Amino acid sequence: MEVSIIIVSYNCKSFVFECIDSIKKLTELITYEVIVVDNNSSDGIEDDVVIRYPDILFFKNDYNGGFGYANNIGLAHAKGKYVFFLNPDTLLLNNVCQTLYDYLELNNNVAALGCRVYDENLNNQMSYGKFPSVIQYLLEVFPVKWVSDNYKNKISSEGYLTEDLDLDVEFISGADLFVRKSVLDHIGGFDENFFLFFEEVDLCMRIKNAGYQIRITSQAKLIHLMGQTMQVSFQKFKWFEESRYVFLRKYYSKKFIVFSKSIFIFRYLFLWLKYLDKEWHKRAVFIYKLK
């Protein structure tokens, strides 16, 4: 087996089916398996997925343990030389698996590889990002006009591949993370302390710390219907901030964490005073209470 494709599902059955259809339509010249791990959905996916795709492996969890938890279950059953963690709201645009496989076969020190990502209108979408930094957070909260867009893009937590090239990056979007199975066996899978968000950033940090390269290639292309499987809500904000501080506590100093909390509390209090919207006050209070 050359590639194991792992898809985590949570109440997004139609997206999962469209994703699998795109895999089956465009993947060739390579042996692969599809593993779907469902986080205790209520959409009845277990009644349809095996009938529709009898050749896939399907696992249904008895509770929602988070994105990393479900991916680790898939990883435990993966037989491929490479593992492709793929979001359910993605659609392949070319023979992505074979392209990524061939690339890593020729580049031994690259441990993880990502694609050029587009939205549904084929506009460039987030493909990669930079690890947190003081300057990054300052520019996120205070978007001063005299700083060039090019510089902002270089240090941003969200990077967009806008040209046909290969690029060394710090982390790859969790929507399409193609990793050597041997590296995962060495460093471990996802840290399940992250329920949602930052789990791919943490995994890439550990890959980097182990001495490997991480890269994006425009040769592989896909669509990411970003956010389509989850509505914007205060709960989503809470998951993001909780995960952000799990990550910061794991790798950064206490001084950086205090700085981070202070600057984002200031941001949300400013927005609260500006718009008199209690949502911003809730966010400031939530971050203040994070331990």
Secondary structure, 3 states (H helix, E strand, C coil): CCEEEEEEECCCHHHHHHHHHHHHHHCCCCCEEEEEEECCCCCCHHHHHHHHCCCCEEEECCCCCCHHHHHHHHHHHCCCCEEEEECCCEEECCCHHHHHHHHHHHCCCEEEEEEEEECCCCCECEEEECCCCHHHHHHHHCCCCCCCHHHHHHHCCCEECCCCCEEECCEECCCEEEEEHHHHHHHCCCCCCCCCCCHHHHHHHHHHHCCCEEEEEEEEEEEECCCCCCCCCHHHHHHHHHHHHHHHHHHCCHHHHHHHHHHHHHHHHHHHHHHCCHHHHHHHHHHHHCC
